[in-house]
């Protein structure tokens, strides 16, 4: 007869009474359920034993400190059998202890007390388990590496490919949580610090909804806030070669849009004016807005991009807009992508509805 999986009263749980085992963990936030708006109630460093764990933790702390929200840690012990975990309880206990040692090493490096942060320990495939967890926590900010760090086998970084990593992709597609995407190659300073925040705006309430968050982060880090509007190239219906009249019309439309954009940013800057906050505005109108944003972030030596997942043309049901996805995939600096919470599950979720993995432990700092 087949033995029961170690999920049932594993003998080593009693030795670690601070961990609580359940199919569904206790609610993280008060208030019972998702809320409207873009409020972020907790930042979660998503770790999976990769070499980028230290950098992920540092950026999580920088954002958590800036927003004044709790810093928590989610760690996944990856296993091949995601249904029951390893069949041998001793093997599972070894993996469990390795996970604890990994977390303790990161926290000790940052001079953080191990018991000062809440820990969630999951078993399974990192992207799947964290996405499942994030689906039920709309007010959370999930901090992950946007792309995996590659090496040539000798410890030297290889050329980075422009695609989202597995965990980042599954969180984007399978949850409604806001994301802080940290690309490999970002200077790994201790602590992480932001001096210039780039905030793309298109005049829509969705885009502007990130401003309170950006302002709080900028004030905490004594950073400059750069508000930028990308003026799209005007389009006209063409059935043949563009004549002088069409070119003149496009030029007039472009000048008109630039003038309106500058007036919009001037009004916004005046509204946000504060002696404790440095604000700069920019209007860009040359080329693809997506590539201009990436070029601008490099030219200005920005440390963080803060933007809404959707802008003026956002489509309901899509995890994010075209520009936000492009920035998430190609940015060389961290991107804080804020997603609005409408009080219902997003219909773009593609994760199965079968609950969490078989092993979930919660270690509370309180």
N, C-alpha and C positions, 0 to 999 in steps of 0.2 A: 504494500500500500504506500502510495506517495506521501512523503512527509509534508507537514504543513509548512508554508513559507515562513521565514523568520519574522514576518509582519506581526504574528501573533505572540505577544508577550516575549519579545527577545530578552534573553537573560541579562544583557548588558545595559538595558535601559534603567534598571533600578540603581545602577552605580552612578548614573548621571541624572539625578532627580530634577535638575533645573530644566531639562528638556521635556516638552509636552508633545505627545504623539496624537495625531488625529487625522481623519480624512479631510476635514475642513478646519482650518485654523481659526482661532478666535478673531473677531474683526479688529483690524488695525486701528481704525479711526472711529471716533464717536460720531453720532449723527445718523448711523444706520443707512447705508446705501449711498449711491452716487448722487452728486450734487451738480447743480447747474454752474456754469462759469468755467474759469480756468484756474481756480484755486488749487495749489499743490500742497498736500498735507504731510508728505513724507518723501524723503529721498532714499533710494535703495541702490546700493552698489551691488551689481550682479557679477559674481565671481565664479570662475569655472576652472581654477587651477592653472590658468594661463599666466604667462610672464607679464601680462599687462594689468594684473590685479592691483599692484601698488598704485599705478597711475589712475586706474578707475576709482579706487578709494579716495585718492587725493582730490580728484575733481568732484566727486560726490560731496566730500566735506566742504569744498569751496562753495558749491551751490547751496548746500544745506545751511551753512553759516550765513550766506548772503540773504537767504529767504527766511531764516529763523525757523527752520523746520527740523524735525528729528532726522538723524542719519541712521539708517538701518543697513543690514548686510544680508543678501541672499547668496547662498553658496550651493552649488550643485555638485554632488559626487556622481560623476558620469559612470554608468554601468551598461552592460550589454543587455541585461534583462530588465527592462523598465517596468515590467508588470509586478515582479516580486522582489527584485534586487538579487544579489548573490544568494545562492542556495545554502551556502555555508555561513552560519551566524558568526563564526570566528573571522572569516574573510570580510564580512560586512563590518564587524567591529574594527578591524584593521583599517578599512577605508574611512570609517567614521573618525578614528583617531588621527589619521592623516589629514582629513579635512579640518579638524580642530587645530592641528599644528600649523596648517597653511594659513588659517585665519589669524591665529595668534602671532605668527611671524609678521604678517602685514601690519597688525595693530601695534606690535612692539616697535616696528620700524618707524611708525608714525607717533610713537610715545602716547598711544591711546590705551586706556584701560580696557581689557578684554570684556569686562562686564558692563561697560558704559554704553554699549549699543545693543539693540535687539538683533538677534541672528535667526535666520530661517534656513534650515538645512533640508535640501531636496535631493532625491535620488532619481537618476534617469538621464535623459538627453537634455542638455542645458537649455537649448532653445525651446523645446517643447514644454518642459516643466515650468520655466520662468514665465512663458507666455500664458500658460494655463492659470498660474497664480495671478498674473497681472490683470487678467480679464475681469476679476471680481474686485479690483481695487482701482477705481477710476481716478481717485485723488492722489495717485502715486506718481513719482518721477523715477523712471527706471534708467539707470546709468550703465551703459554698456560700451564696449569697443565697437566702433562702426565697421571696422574691417580687421581681419586677423593679421597679426604681425608675421611676416614671412622671413625666412632666412635661407641662406645658401648652403646650409649644412655645416658651416664652419663658424656659426655665430654672428655672421655679418648680415645685415638686412638686405633683402632683395628689393627690386622695383615693385612698388605697390600696384595692384590691379584695382580698378575702380568698380567695385561692387560691394554691396552690403554683406557683412558676415551673417552667418546662419542665425545667431541669437538676435541681432539687430533686425534682420528681415522678419523673423517670426514675431517679434514684439510689435513691429510696425503693422504687420498684416493681421495679427491675431489678438490685439488688445486695443483699448482706447486710452492707454496711459500716455502721459507726456514722456518724452525721451531726451536724455542727454547723450549724444553720440560722440565718443572720443576716438579720433583716428589715431593709428599708430604713427609714430614719428613726432608727436607733440612733445615739446620739451618737458621732461619729467622732473620738474622742480618741486621742492618740498618747502613750504606748502604750495599748492597750485594757486595762482594769483591772476586776476584779470585786470588789465589796465585800459583796454579799449573794447567796448561792446558795440557790435554792428547790428542794427535793428532795421531790417527791410520793411517798408510800409507801402501799401498801395491805396490808402485812403479808406479802406473798409473797416467796419467795427471789429471784424475778426482779427485783422492784422494789428490793430491798435490794442487789442485785448492783452497783448504780452507786455505792454509798457509798464504796468505796475510791478511786474516781476523784474523786468530789466532795470528799472530805477532802483529797486531794493538791492539788487546785486551790485549795481554801479556804486551806490553809496557805501555799501559794506567794504568794497575793495578800492574805494577812492578812484574809480575808473571814469573815463570819458565815455559818454553815450553818443554814438554816431547814428543819427536817423537818416536813412537813405531811401529815396524814391526812384525806381527804375521806370523811365518813360518808354513805353513800347513804341516801336516804329509804326507809324500810321500805315494803314492798308487801304487800297482802293481797288475796285474791280478793273482788271486789265484784260483786254481781248486782243491786244497787239503790242507793239513797241510803246514804251512810256513816252508821251509827248511832253512839250514844255508846260502846257496847262496842268497836266497831272503832276509833274514835278513841283510846280509852284504851289499847287494845292497841298501836297504832302509836306512841303516845307512850312507852309502856314499852319497846318495842323500840328506839326512837331513843335513849332515855337509856341503855339497856344497851350499845348499840353505841358511844356516846360514851365511856362509862366504860371499856370494853375498849380503845378507841383510845388514850385518855390513858395507860392502864397500859402499853400496847405502846410508845408513844413514850417514856415515862419509862424503861422498861427499856433501850430502844435508846440513849437519851441517856446513861444511866449507863455503858453498855458502851463508848461512844465517848468518854467524858469525857477531856479532855486540857487541860493548862494552856495549850497553844499553839493551842487551837481553841475558838472561841465557838460554842455550839450552842443553838438555840432550837427549841421544838416548838409546833405549833399543831394544833388539831382544829377542822375546819369542818363544819357540818352544816345548811346552808341552801341549797336550790336545786340546780341541775344542777352536778355536780362539775366538769365541763369549764369552764363559765363562772365558777365560783367560783375555780378556779385562775388564770384570766386576771385576774379582779378582784383577787385576792390579790397577784399579782405586781406589779400597779400600785400597790396600796395600801401594800405593803411597800417599794416602790422597789427591787425586786430587779434584779440585773444579768444573771443567768443562771439558766435552769431546767435542771436535770439530772435526767433520768428514763429509765427503761427503756422500750424500744419496746413491751413487753408486761408486763402485771401478772398478777394472780391469774386473770383470765378469758381470758388470751391464747390465741388459736386458732393451732394449728400451720398453717403455710402462708400466713398473712397477714403482710404486711410490717410492720405495727404495729397496735396496738390502737386502739379508737375514741377514747379520751381522748388518746393520744399524737398521733394524726392531727389532732384538733381543735386541740390546742395548737400543732402545727407550722404549721397553716394560719393561725391567728389571733393568735399571740403577737406582741407588740411588742418583745420582748427576745430575745436569742439563746437557742436551745434546743439543748442537747446531748442527742441521742437515742441511747442506747446499745443496740446489738443484740447478743444473745448469739450466739456462734459454736458450732455444734453439730458441726462437722466434715463437713458435707455441704452441697451446694448447696441453697439455699432453693427450694421448688417454686413460689414466686410469681414467679420471674423470667420476664419476658416478652420479653427481648431475644433476637434471633436468634443462632444459634450459629456464625455465619460469622466468627470472628476479628475482629481490630481493623481500623481504617482503614489505608489504604495507606501512611501516613507516620507513623512513631512514632520519636522521637528521645529518647535518654536522655543527660542531661548530669550526670555524677556530681560531687559536691563533694569526693570523696575519691580 
